[in-house]
Protein backbone atom coordinates (compact mmCIF):
# COMPACT_ATOMS: atom_id res chain seq x y z
CA UNK A 1 0.00 0.00 0.00
CA UNK A 2 1.02 3.61 -0.36
CA UNK A 3 1.78 6.31 2.17
CA UNK A 4 -0.87 8.74 3.36
CA UNK A 5 0.29 12.36 3.53
CA UNK A 6 -1.34 14.09 6.51
CA UNK A 7 -1.30 17.53 8.09
CA UNK A 8 -0.56 17.24 11.79
CA UNK A 9 -0.86 19.92 14.45
CA UNK A 10 -0.19 19.55 18.15
CA UNK A 11 -1.70 21.17 21.21
CA UNK A 12 0.57 23.98 22.49
CA UNK A 13 2.55 24.16 19.23
CA UNK A 14 1.96 26.64 16.43
CA UNK A 15 3.42 24.60 13.57
CA UNK A 16 1.58 22.29 11.21
CA UNK A 17 3.67 19.36 9.96
CA UNK A 18 3.32 17.23 6.87
CA UNK A 19 3.67 13.60 7.93
CA UNK A 20 3.45 10.56 5.66
CA UNK A 21 2.48 7.23 7.19
CA UNK A 22 1.88 3.86 5.53
CA UNK A 23 -1.81 3.27 4.94
CA UNK A 24 -1.54 0.01 6.90
CA UNK A 25 -0.18 1.84 9.99
CA UNK A 26 -2.15 2.02 13.20
CA UNK A 27 -3.22 5.28 14.83
CA UNK A 28 -0.67 4.72 17.62
CA UNK A 29 2.07 4.52 14.95
CA UNK A 30 0.90 7.85 13.53
CA UNK A 31 0.91 9.38 17.02
CA UNK A 32 4.47 8.16 17.60
CA UNK A 33 5.71 9.49 14.26
CA UNK A 34 4.03 12.88 14.68
CA UNK A 35 4.95 13.30 18.35
CA UNK A 36 8.62 12.75 17.53
CA UNK A 37 8.53 16.00 15.53
CA UNK A 38 7.14 18.04 18.42
CA UNK A 39 7.65 16.51 21.88
CA UNK A 40 11.17 17.20 23.07
CA UNK A 41 11.69 19.60 20.16
CA UNK A 42 9.10 22.38 20.46
CA UNK A 43 7.37 21.10 23.57
CA UNK A 44 8.78 19.55 26.73
CA UNK A 45 8.25 15.86 27.35
CA UNK A 46 5.22 15.28 29.58
CA UNK A 47 5.71 11.75 30.89
CA UNK A 48 2.69 11.89 33.19
CA UNK A 49 0.31 12.43 30.26
CA UNK A 50 -0.61 10.43 27.21
CA UNK A 51 -0.82 11.75 23.68
CA UNK A 52 -4.04 11.15 21.77
CA UNK A 53 -5.10 11.97 18.23
CA UNK A 54 -8.31 13.25 16.69
CA UNK A 55 -9.36 14.59 13.34
CA UNK A 56 -9.34 18.39 13.43
CA UNK A 57 -13.13 18.58 12.97
CA UNK A 58 -13.93 16.05 15.72
CA UNK A 59 -13.86 16.09 19.52
CA UNK A 60 -13.40 12.40 20.20
CA UNK A 61 -10.01 10.72 20.07
CA UNK A 62 -9.37 7.98 17.54
CA UNK A 63 -8.67 4.51 18.97
CA UNK A 64 -4.93 3.86 19.08
CA UNK A 65 -5.17 0.27 17.88
CA UNK A 66 -7.25 1.09 14.79
CA UNK A 67 -5.76 1.13 11.31
CA UNK A 68 -5.52 4.75 10.07
CA UNK A 69 -7.67 4.02 7.00
CA UNK A 70 -10.28 2.14 9.06
CA UNK A 71 -10.36 5.10 11.49
CA UNK A 72 -11.53 7.30 8.61
CA UNK A 73 -8.28 9.12 7.91
CA UNK A 74 -7.81 10.03 4.25
CA UNK A 75 -4.89 11.60 2.34
CA UNK A 76 -4.26 15.24 3.31
CA UNK A 77 -6.61 15.09 6.32
CA UNK A 78 -5.68 17.37 9.19
CA UNK A 79 -5.24 15.54 12.46
CA UNK A 80 -4.46 17.02 15.87
CA UNK A 81 -2.36 15.64 18.72
CA UNK A 82 -3.48 16.52 22.22
CA UNK A 83 -2.36 15.64 25.71
CA UNK A 84 -4.64 13.68 27.96
CA UNK A 85 -4.20 14.62 31.63
CA UNK A 86 -2.38 12.29 33.96
CA UNK A 87 -4.41 9.60 35.65
CA UNK A 88 -3.73 11.22 39.04
CA UNK A 89 -5.96 14.17 38.04
CA UNK A 90 -3.21 16.78 38.17
CA UNK A 91 -3.45 19.40 35.41
CA UNK A 92 -0.81 19.51 32.68
CA UNK A 93 1.96 22.03 33.18
LUMDRENDREN-636582 format. One record per atom (N, C-alpha, C): residue number from 1; residue in three letters; atom name; x, y, z. Coordinates in pm, 1 decimal. Layout:
! residues N
ATOM    i   aa  at         u         v         w
ATOM  NUM  ALA  CA         X         Y         Z
...
! end
This chain:
! residues 93
ATOM    i   aa  at         u         v         w
ATOM    1  UNK   N      83.7    -118.6       0.0
ATOM    1  UNK  CA       0.0       0.0       0.0
ATOM    1  UNK   C      88.1     124.8       0.0
ATOM    2  UNK   N      25.7     236.2     -26.3
ATOM    2  UNK  CA     101.8     361.2     -36.2
ATOM    2  UNK   C      95.9     439.6      94.3
ATOM    3  UNK   N     177.3     543.1      99.4
ATOM    3  UNK  CA     178.0     630.6     216.9
ATOM    3  UNK   C      65.4     732.4     208.9
ATOM    4  UNK   N      14.4     769.1     326.4
ATOM    4  UNK  CA     -86.7     874.4     336.4
ATOM    4  UNK   C     -19.3    1002.1     383.6
ATOM    5  UNK   N     -22.1    1108.0     304.2
ATOM    5  UNK  CA      29.1    1236.1     352.6
ATOM    5  UNK   C     -78.7    1302.5     438.9
ATOM    6  UNK   N     -39.4    1348.9     557.3
ATOM    6  UNK  CA    -134.3    1408.9     651.2
ATOM    6  UNK   C     -79.0    1539.3     706.4
ATOM    7  UNK   N    -167.3    1632.2     735.9
ATOM    7  UNK  CA    -130.3    1752.9     808.7
ATOM    7  UNK   C    -149.9    1723.1     956.0
ATOM    8  UNK   N     -50.0    1754.4    1036.0
ATOM    8  UNK  CA     -55.9    1723.9    1178.8
ATOM    8  UNK   C     -23.4    1848.4    1259.9
ATOM    9  UNK   N    -113.1    1883.5    1349.9
ATOM    9  UNK  CA     -86.3    1991.6    1445.4
ATOM    9  UNK   C     -84.3    1930.6    1584.4
ATOM   10  UNK   N     -30.0    2005.6    1678.4
ATOM   10  UNK  CA     -19.1    1955.3    1814.6
ATOM   10  UNK   C     -58.9    2064.5    1912.4
ATOM   11  UNK   N    -133.3    2025.7    2013.1
ATOM   11  UNK  CA    -169.8    2116.8    2120.5
ATOM   11  UNK   C     -44.1    2185.0    2174.5
ATOM   12  UNK   N     -51.0    2315.3    2193.8
ATOM   12  UNK  CA      57.0    2397.6    2249.1
ATOM   12  UNK   C     171.2    2423.5    2150.9
ATOM   13  UNK   N     153.3    2388.8    2025.1
ATOM   13  UNK  CA     254.7    2415.9    1923.4
ATOM   13  UNK   C     186.5    2490.6    1809.2
ATOM   14  UNK   N     256.5    2583.0    1748.3
ATOM   14  UNK  CA     195.7    2663.8    1643.2
ATOM   14  UNK   C     222.6    2611.6    1502.6
ATOM   15  UNK   N     307.5    2512.1    1488.9
ATOM   15  UNK  CA     342.1    2459.9    1357.3
ATOM   15  UNK   C     246.3    2350.2    1311.8
ATOM   16  UNK   N     231.2    2339.2    1181.5
ATOM   16  UNK  CA     158.0    2228.7    1120.6
ATOM   16  UNK   C     260.4    2150.7    1038.6
ATOM   17  UNK   N     267.6    2020.5    1061.6
ATOM   17  UNK  CA     366.9    1936.3     995.7
ATOM   17  UNK   C     300.6    1850.3     889.1
ATOM   18  UNK   N     375.9    1819.5     786.2
ATOM   18  UNK  CA     332.1    1723.3     686.6
ATOM   18  UNK   C     398.4    1590.6     722.4
ATOM   19  UNK   N     317.7    1490.7     750.9
ATOM   19  UNK  CA     367.1    1359.9     793.2
ATOM   19  UNK   C     308.7    1254.5     699.2
ATOM   20  UNK   N     391.4    1166.7     650.0
ATOM   20  UNK  CA     345.2    1055.6     566.1
ATOM   20  UNK   C     357.1     926.6     645.3
ATOM   21  UNK   N     248.6     852.6     649.8
ATOM   21  UNK  CA     248.3     723.0     718.9
ATOM   21  UNK   C     195.4     617.2     623.1
ATOM   22  UNK   N     242.2     494.6     637.2
ATOM   22  UNK  CA     188.0     386.3     553.4
ATOM   22  UNK   C      38.6     369.1     580.0
ATOM   23  UNK   N     -36.7     340.9     477.7
ATOM   23  UNK  CA    -181.3     326.7     494.3
ATOM   23  UNK   C    -217.6     208.3     583.3
ATOM   24  UNK   N    -125.0     114.4     600.8
ATOM   24  UNK  CA    -154.0       0.8     690.5
ATOM   24  UNK   C    -111.3      28.6     835.5
ATOM   25  UNK   N     -60.3     148.3     862.7
ATOM   25  UNK  CA     -17.8     183.8     999.1
ATOM   25  UNK   C    -138.1     197.1    1091.5
ATOM   26  UNK   N    -111.2     181.2    1218.7
ATOM   26  UNK  CA    -214.8     201.5    1319.8
ATOM   26  UNK   C    -210.9     346.8    1367.1
ATOM   27  UNK   N    -315.1     391.5    1430.6
ATOM   27  UNK  CA    -322.2     528.0    1482.7
ATOM   27  UNK   C    -209.1     552.8    1581.9
ATOM   28  UNK   N    -176.2     454.0    1664.8
ATOM   28  UNK  CA     -67.3     471.8    1762.0
ATOM   28  UNK   C      66.9     491.1    1690.8
ATOM   29  UNK   N      84.8     430.2    1573.2
ATOM   29  UNK  CA     207.1     451.9    1495.0
ATOM   29  UNK   C     212.2     595.5    1442.6
ATOM   30  UNK   N      98.6     646.1    1398.5
ATOM   30  UNK  CA      89.7     784.6    1352.9
ATOM   30  UNK   C     119.5     880.7    1467.3
ATOM   31  UNK   N      65.2     853.2    1584.8
ATOM   31  UNK  CA      91.0     937.5    1702.0
ATOM   31  UNK   C     240.4     939.8    1732.5
ATOM   32  UNK   N     303.3     824.2    1730.0
ATOM   32  UNK  CA     446.5     816.3    1759.9
ATOM   32  UNK   C     529.5     894.4    1657.6
ATOM   33  UNK   N     497.0     879.2    1530.7
ATOM   33  UNK  CA     571.1     949.4    1425.6
ATOM   33  UNK   C     553.3    1100.7    1436.4
ATOM   34  UNK   N     430.8    1144.6    1459.2
ATOM   34  UNK  CA     403.1    1288.1    1467.8
ATOM   34  UNK   C     458.9    1348.4    1596.1
ATOM   35  UNK   N     446.3    1278.1    1706.9
ATOM   35  UNK  CA     494.8    1330.2    1834.8
ATOM   35  UNK   C     646.6    1346.9    1834.0
ATOM   36  UNK   N     716.2    1263.3    1758.2
ATOM   36  UNK  CA     862.2    1275.0    1753.2
ATOM   36  UNK   C     907.4    1406.3    1689.7
ATOM   37  UNK   N     820.5    1470.8    1614.7
ATOM   37  UNK  CA     852.6    1599.5    1552.5
ATOM   37  UNK   C     829.1    1717.4    1646.6
ATOM   38  UNK   N     756.1    1694.2    1754.7
ATOM   38  UNK  CA     713.7    1803.6    1841.8
ATOM   38  UNK   C     763.2    1787.9    1985.5
ATOM   39  UNK   N     732.6    1673.6    2046.2
ATOM   39  UNK  CA     765.4    1651.3    2187.5
ATOM   39  UNK   C     916.6    1636.9    2202.0
ATOM   40  UNK   N     972.9    1717.7    2288.4
ATOM   40  UNK  CA    1116.9    1719.6    2307.1
ATOM   40  UNK   C    1186.9    1811.1    2209.0
ATOM   41  UNK   N    1113.2    1866.0    2112.8
ATOM   41  UNK  CA    1168.8    1960.2    2015.6
ATOM   41  UNK   C    1110.3    2098.5    2039.7
ATOM   42  UNK   N     978.7    2111.0    2020.6
ATOM   42  UNK  CA     909.7    2237.9    2045.5
ATOM   42  UNK   C     838.1    2240.5    2180.1
ATOM   43  UNK   N     807.4    2122.5    2230.0
ATOM   43  UNK  CA     736.6    2110.2    2357.5
ATOM   43  UNK   C     815.1    2018.5    2450.0
ATOM   44  UNK   N     808.6    2044.4    2580.1
ATOM   44  UNK  CA     877.9    1954.6    2672.7
ATOM   44  UNK   C     807.5    1819.2    2679.8
ATOM   45  UNK   N     882.7    1718.7    2714.4
ATOM   45  UNK  CA     824.6    1586.5    2735.2
ATOM   45  UNK   C     733.4    1593.0    2856.5
ATOM   46  UNK   N     616.8    1531.4    2847.3
ATOM   46  UNK  CA     522.0    1528.0    2958.4
ATOM   46  UNK   C     492.9    1382.3    2991.5
ATOM   47  UNK   N     583.4    1319.2    3065.9
ATOM   47  UNK  CA     571.2    1175.3    3089.1
ATOM   47  UNK   C     446.5    1134.1    3166.8
ATOM   48  UNK   N     387.3    1224.9    3240.4
ATOM   48  UNK  CA     269.3    1189.4    3318.7
ATOM   48  UNK   C     141.1    1193.9    3236.1
ATOM   49  UNK   N     149.1    1236.1    3111.0
ATOM   49  UNK  CA      30.8    1243.5    3026.5
ATOM   49  UNK   C      44.6    1148.3    2908.8
ATOM   50  UNK   N     -65.8    1123.2    2842.8
ATOM   50  UNK  CA     -60.9    1042.5    2721.5
ATOM   50  UNK   C    -103.3    1129.5    2603.8
ATOM   51  UNK   N     -50.7    1098.1    2487.4
ATOM   51  UNK  CA     -81.9    1175.2    2367.8
ATOM   51  UNK   C    -188.8    1100.5    2290.7
ATOM   52  UNK   N    -292.5    1172.8    2254.0
ATOM   52  UNK  CA    -403.9    1115.4    2177.4
ATOM   52  UNK   C    -415.6    1189.6    2045.3
ATOM   53  UNK   N    -495.9    1138.6    1955.1
ATOM   53  UNK  CA    -510.2    1196.7    1822.7
ATOM   53  UNK   C    -656.9    1202.8    1785.1
ATOM   54  UNK   N    -695.4    1312.6    1721.1
ATOM   54  UNK  CA    -831.4    1325.1    1668.6
ATOM   54  UNK   C    -824.2    1397.2    1535.1
ATOM   55  UNK   N    -926.5    1380.4    1455.3
ATOM   55  UNK  CA    -935.6    1459.4    1333.5
ATOM   55  UNK   C    -968.9    1601.9    1376.6
ATOM   56  UNK   N    -922.5    1699.2    1302.3
ATOM   56  UNK  CA    -934.2    1839.1    1343.2
ATOM   56  UNK   C   -1080.3    1882.7    1360.0
ATOM   57  UNK   N   -1171.5    1820.2    1289.7
ATOM   57  UNK  CA   -1313.1    1858.2    1297.2
ATOM   57  UNK   C   -1394.0    1771.8    1394.1
ATOM   58  UNK   N   -1325.3    1693.7    1476.4
ATOM   58  UNK  CA   -1393.2    1604.7    1571.8
ATOM   58  UNK   C   -1344.9    1633.3    1713.3
ATOM   59  UNK   N   -1424.4    1591.9    1811.1
ATOM   59  UNK  CA   -1386.3    1609.3    1951.5
ATOM   59  UNK   C   -1333.6    1480.6    2012.6
ATOM   60  UNK   N   -1379.2    1367.5    1960.3
ATOM   60  UNK  CA   -1339.9    1240.4    2020.0
ATOM   60  UNK   C   -1207.3    1191.2    1962.6
ATOM   61  UNK   N   -1130.2    1127.2    2048.0
ATOM   61  UNK  CA   -1001.0    1071.6    2007.1
ATOM   61  UNK   C   -1022.5     944.9    1925.4
ATOM   62  UNK   N    -933.0     921.3    1832.5
ATOM   62  UNK  CA    -937.3     798.0    1753.8
ATOM   62  UNK   C    -873.5     685.2    1835.0
ATOM   63  UNK   N    -925.1     564.4    1822.1
ATOM   63  UNK  CA    -866.8     451.4    1896.6
ATOM   63  UNK   C    -726.0     421.5    1847.9
ATOM   64  UNK   N    -633.2     406.6    1940.2
ATOM   64  UNK  CA    -493.3     386.1    1907.7
ATOM   64  UNK   C    -464.1     258.4    1832.9
ATOM   65  UNK   N    -544.4     155.0    1852.8
ATOM   65  UNK  CA    -516.8      27.0    1788.4
ATOM   65  UNK   C    -583.0      12.0    1652.0
ATOM   66  UNK   N    -657.8     115.4    1608.8
ATOM   66  UNK  CA    -725.0     109.4    1478.6
ATOM   66  UNK   C    -627.5     140.2    1365.6
ATOM   67  UNK   N    -650.9      81.1    1251.4
ATOM   67  UNK  CA    -576.0     113.2    1131.1
ATOM   67  UNK   C    -615.8     255.2    1089.0
ATOM   68  UNK   N    -521.6     335.3    1039.2
ATOM   68  UNK  CA    -552.1     474.7    1006.9
ATOM   68  UNK   C    -662.4     486.4     901.9
ATOM   69  UNK   N    -663.0     397.4     803.0
ATOM   69  UNK  CA    -767.5     401.7     700.2
ATOM   69  UNK   C    -902.1     362.0     759.5
ATOM   70  UNK   N    -903.7     258.7     842.3
ATOM   70  UNK  CA   -1027.8     214.4     906.4
ATOM   70  UNK   C   -1082.0     319.1    1003.1
ATOM   71  UNK   N    -994.5     404.0    1056.5
ATOM   71  UNK  CA   -1036.0     509.9    1148.7
ATOM   71  UNK   C   -1094.4     630.2    1072.9
ATOM   72  UNK   N   -1093.6     623.4     940.3
ATOM   72  UNK  CA   -1153.4     730.4     860.8
ATOM   72  UNK   C   -1056.3     839.1     818.7
ATOM   73  UNK   N    -927.1     813.4     830.7
ATOM   73  UNK  CA    -827.6     912.3     790.7
ATOM   73  UNK   C    -797.5     894.1     642.7
ATOM   74  UNK   N    -805.1    1004.2     568.8
ATOM   74  UNK  CA    -780.9    1002.9     425.1
ATOM   74  UNK   C    -661.1    1091.0     392.2
ATOM   75  UNK   N    -603.4    1076.5     272.1
ATOM   75  UNK  CA    -488.8    1159.9     234.4
ATOM   75  UNK   C    -518.9    1309.3     251.4
ATOM   76  UNK   N    -422.7    1379.8     306.8
ATOM   76  UNK  CA    -426.1    1523.8     331.3
ATOM   76  UNK   C    -529.0    1566.5     436.1
ATOM   77  UNK   N    -578.6    1472.3     516.4
ATOM   77  UNK  CA    -661.3    1509.4     631.5
ATOM   77  UNK   C    -574.1    1583.0     732.0
ATOM   78  UNK   N    -637.3    1666.0     811.6
ATOM   78  UNK  CA    -568.1    1737.4     918.6
ATOM   78  UNK   C    -604.0    1668.2    1048.7
ATOM   79  UNK   N    -503.3    1618.0    1117.1
ATOM   79  UNK  CA    -523.9    1553.5    1246.2
ATOM   79  UNK   C    -451.3    1633.3    1354.2
ATOM   80  UNK   N    -495.9    1619.4    1476.5
ATOM   80  UNK  CA    -445.7    1701.8    1587.1
ATOM   80  UNK   C    -405.6    1613.8    1704.2
ATOM   81  UNK   N    -283.2    1630.9    1750.9
ATOM   81  UNK  CA    -236.5    1563.5    1872.0
ATOM   81  UNK   C    -276.2    1646.8    1992.7
ATOM   82  UNK   N    -319.3    1581.0    2097.6
ATOM   82  UNK  CA    -348.4    1652.3    2221.7
ATOM   82  UNK   C    -305.8    1566.1    2338.9
ATOM   83  UNK   N    -283.7    1631.9    2451.2
ATOM   83  UNK  CA    -235.5    1563.7    2571.0
ATOM   83  UNK   C    -352.4    1533.5    2662.7
ATOM   84  UNK   N    -362.5    1409.3    2701.5
ATOM   84  UNK  CA    -464.5    1368.0    2796.3
ATOM   84  UNK   C    -404.5    1379.1    2935.7
ATOM   85  UNK   N    -476.3    1442.8    3028.7
ATOM   85  UNK  CA    -420.4    1461.9    3162.9
ATOM   85  UNK   C    -379.0    1331.4    3228.9
ATOM   86  UNK   N    -287.3    1344.0    3320.8
ATOM   86  UNK  CA    -237.6    1229.5    3395.7
ATOM   86  UNK   C    -351.8    1162.1    3470.9
ATOM   87  UNK   N    -336.5    1035.3    3495.9
ATOM   87  UNK  CA    -440.8     960.4    3564.7
ATOM   87  UNK   C    -458.6    1003.3    3710.1
ATOM   88  UNK   N    -360.3    1077.6    3765.7
ATOM   88  UNK  CA    -373.2    1121.7    3903.7
ATOM   88  UNK   C    -457.6    1249.5    3915.5
ATOM   89  UNK   N    -507.6    1300.7    3802.3
ATOM   89  UNK  CA    -595.5    1416.7    3804.2
ATOM   89  UNK   C    -524.4    1550.2    3808.3
ATOM   90  UNK   N    -392.5    1551.2    3814.8
ATOM   90  UNK  CA    -320.6    1677.7    3817.0
ATOM   90  UNK   C    -324.1    1743.0    3678.4
ATOM   91  UNK   N    -341.3    1874.7    3672.3
ATOM   91  UNK  CA    -345.1    1940.2    3541.2
ATOM   91  UNK   C    -207.1    1936.5    3475.0
ATOM   92  UNK   N    -207.0    1946.0    3342.8
ATOM   92  UNK  CA     -81.3    1950.7    3268.3
ATOM   92  UNK   C     -11.6    2082.6    3294.2
ATOM   93  UNK   N     118.6    2082.4    3291.7
ATOM   93  UNK  CA     195.8    2203.5    3317.5
ATOM   93  UNK   C     221.1    2278.9    3190.6
! end
